[in-house]
Amino acid sequence: MNALAQHRNAIVSVLASVPQIGVVQDRERHAASDAELAALFTYTPPAAGTAHVRGWWLRRSSTVEHGSSTARTVSVHQWTLHGYLAIADAQASELLLDDLVEQFRALVRADPTLGGVCQPGPLAGSDDSTDGVQVMRAEPVDFAGVRCHSVVLQLRTWSYL
């Protein structure tokens, strides 16, 4: 398995380890209808909850390769993660999504190598010095015919060639 696939699998595993995170897909999913798409992201909480859209997908949005003076080349992969949670105002669903995001961010902060799969990032001050998970956007959207909270996260991973 190449480094890119290993990084993807590690991100999916860490995200899926957050309790009640929902359905985690390793790529953007497509379906013929909204109902079929919603079914791919439908989650039922373990404590007698109601099934609803609560899911994630990710994409490698860019890769930059740098050579260094030590004759090593590094690939920097930028990942974009999309999360959706059906709006349920009475259950404060927006706050629930914020909490799920913060749990994921804490896991990555505690182990930025994602279980030893990725290399540590560069020292602060370089062009690629962003550490951890960045929250890029949070807003309500219509996803698969369902009104949802949406969040877009970004994360960088590094591998030496």
VENBELHU-V880482 format. One record per run of one state. SS is the DSSP state (alpha for helix, beta for strand, coil for the rest). FROM is the first residue (numbers start at 1). LEN is the number of residues. Records with the same first field share a line. If there is no record, write none. Layout:
SS=FROM-LEN + FROM-LEN
This chain:
coil=1-2 + 17-6 + 25-9 + 41-1 + 44-8 + 68-5 + 87-2 + 92-1 + 111-8 + 120-14 + 144-2 + 161-1
alpha=3-14 + 34-7 + 89-3 + 93-18
beta=23-2 + 42-2 + 52-16 + 73-14 + 119-1 + 134-10 + 146-15
